[in-house]
Amino acid sequence: MNRSDTRTTHHILSVLVQNRPGVLARVAGLFARRGYNIFSLAVAPAENDVQSRITIVVDVETSPLEQIVKQLFKLIDVVKISELDPVDSVERELLLATVRSAADARSQVIELTSIFEGKILAVGVDAITVSLEGHPAKLDDFEALLDGYGIVELQRTGRVALPKLRTGRSAPRVPPERNDRTARARATTRKAG
């Protein structure tokens, strides 16, 4: 399943909230009551321990985003809400996967992981556990290639995102994931050829 292909119908919300018991449940419940599908949800303490940042990737194909933002602001523990445009934000995700790898295919899985700049976490008799951090599109590509070897277990953290920093330069924007994806595709094609 390529998770990035549906980007046009998904929006990324960064919600800064008070770090109190029950806040996450109230935020998630608000989305559920309004019939929104949460595509990805990640939460952790923010810059200071009294606040947490919730990154929500939400499917808003059927309802306007403005309505859910208005409802979120009604929650007393919500401090700030930002909609992050994928072009103007830095997104990351973590993938952990255990992949079947018989002795004859193990070097291929290790090489694929190396091409994507991932890490080998554990090696067993007939399986290998790998991790990869990066843009969700990079993880989608990696997951699709691992699928050919047989994924035993897979877990993704969900997206975390922050606005890109302004550098003051007016250079044309080329999303880094496009450059990474092109380089990985060339490397994979050369190995196959």
C-alpha positions in Angstrom: 0.0 0.0 0.0 1.5 3.3 -1.0 0.5 5.7 1.8 1.8 8.9 0.1 -0.4 8.7 -3.0 -3.4 10.0 -1.1 -1.5 13.1 0.0 -4.0 15.4 -1.9 -6.9 14.4 0.4 -4.9 14.4 3.6 -3.9 17.4 5.7 -1.3 17.6 8.4 -2.3 19.4 11.6 0.2 20.2 14.3 -1.7 20.8 17.6 0.1 22.1 20.6 -1.8 21.1 23.8 -1.4 21.2 27.6 0.3 18.0 28.7 -2.5 16.6 30.9 -4.2 13.3 31.3 -7.1 12.8 28.9 -6.2 15.5 26.3 -5.3 13.0 23.6 -8.5 11.1 24.1 -10.5 14.3 23.8 -8.7 15.3 20.6 -9.1 11.9 19.0 -12.7 11.7 20.2 -13.5 15.0 18.5 -12.3 13.6 15.2 -14.3 10.4 15.7 -17.5 12.2 16.6 -17.3 14.3 13.5 -16.7 11.3 11.2 -13.1 12.2 10.3 -10.6 9.4 9.5 -7.3 9.9 11.3 -4.6 8.6 8.9 -1.7 9.0 11.3 -1.3 10.2 14.9 1.9 10.9 16.8 2.2 12.7 20.1 5.1 13.5 22.4 6.2 16.3 24.8 7.0 19.5 23.0 9.7 22.1 23.8 8.7 22.2 27.4 7.3 19.5 29.6 4.0 21.2 30.3 2.9 20.9 26.6 2.7 18.2 24.0 2.7 18.4 20.3 0.1 16.1 18.5 0.8 15.6 14.8 -2.4 14.5 13.0 -2.7 13.5 9.4 -6.4 13.6 8.7 -8.6 12.6 5.7 -10.7 15.6 5.0 -12.1 14.5 1.6 -15.7 14.5 2.9 -15.7 17.5 5.2 -13.9 20.9 5.3 -10.8 21.2 7.5 -12.0 24.6 8.9 -14.8 22.9 10.8 -12.5 20.5 12.7 -10.1 23.3 13.5 -12.9 25.4 15.0 -14.0 22.4 17.1 -10.4 21.8 18.2 -10.0 25.4 19.4 -13.1 24.9 21.6 -11.1 22.3 23.7 -9.7 24.1 26.7 -6.3 22.3 26.6 -5.5 23.3 22.9 -2.9 26.1 22.8 -2.1 26.4 19.1 -3.1 24.7 15.8 -1.1 24.8 12.6 -1.9 23.3 9.3 1.4 22.2 7.7 1.6 22.3 3.9 3.8 19.3 2.8 5.8 21.7 0.6 6.6 24.0 3.5 7.2 21.4 6.2 9.7 18.8 7.2 8.1 15.4 7.7 9.6 12.2 9.2 8.5 8.8 10.1 10.1 5.6 11.5 9.6 2.1 10.1 10.5 -1.1 11.8 10.2 -4.3 9.9 11.0 -8.0 10.3 11.6 -9.6 6.9 12.1 -13.2 5.9 15.6 -13.7 4.7 17.0 -17.1 4.1 20.7 -17.3 3.9 20.8 -16.9 0.1 18.6 -13.7 0.2 20.0 -12.1 3.4 22.7 -10.1 1.6 20.1 -8.6 -0.8 18.0 -7.4 2.2 21.1 -6.0 3.9 22.1 -4.2 0.6 18.6 -2.8 0.1 18.6 -1.5 3.7 22.0 0.1 3.1 20.9 1.8 -0.2 18.0 3.4 1.7 20.4 4.3 4.6 18.5 2.1 7.1 19.8 0.0 9.9 20.0 -3.7 10.7 18.6 -4.1 14.2 18.6 -7.9 14.6 19.5 -11.0 12.6 17.9 -14.4 13.2 18.1 -17.7 11.5 15.5 -17.0 8.9 14.6 -13.3 9.4 16.1 -9.9 9.8 14.8 -6.8 11.5 15.5 -3.5 9.9 14.7 0.2 10.7 14.4 3.2 8.4 13.8 6.9 9.3 12.8 9.4 6.7 10.1 11.1 4.6 6.9 9.0 4.4 7.4 8.6 0.6 10.9 7.1 1.2 9.4 4.6 3.7 6.6 3.7 1.2 9.3 2.8 -1.4 11.3 0.8 1.0 8.2 -1.1 2.3 7.2 -1.9 -1.3 10.6 -3.4 -2.0 10.8 -5.3 1.3 7.4 -6.8 0.5 9.0 -8.9 -2.2 11.0 -10.7 0.4 8.1 -11.3 2.7 7.3 -9.0 5.6 6.7 -10.9 8.8 5.9 -7.9 10.9 5.8 -4.1 10.3 5.3 -1.0 12.4 5.4 2.6 11.4 5.3 5.5 13.9 3.1 7.9 12.0 4.3 11.2 10.7 5.8 14.0 12.8 6.2 17.3 11.1 7.4 20.9 11.7 7.4 24.0 9.5 10.5 24.4 7.3 12.9 27.1 8.5 13.2 30.2 6.2 16.7 30.7 4.9 16.2 34.0 3.1 17.3 32.6 -0.1 15.1 32.6 -3.2 16.4 29.4 -4.7 13.8 27.2 -6.4 12.3 24.5 -4.1 12.9 20.9 -5.0 11.5 18.6 -2.3 14.5 16.5 -0.9 12.4 13.3 -1.0 12.3 13.6 -4.9 16.1 13.8 -5.0 16.4 10.9 -2.6 13.9 8.8 -4.4 15.6 9.4 -7.8 19.0 8.4 -6.4 17.6 5.3 -4.7 15.8 4.3 -8.0 19.0 4.7 -10.0 21.0 2.6 -7.4 18.3 -0.1 -7.4 18.2 -0.2 -11.2 21.9 -0.5 -11.5 22.0 -3.4 -9.1 19.2 -5.2 -11.0 20.8 -4.6 -14.4 
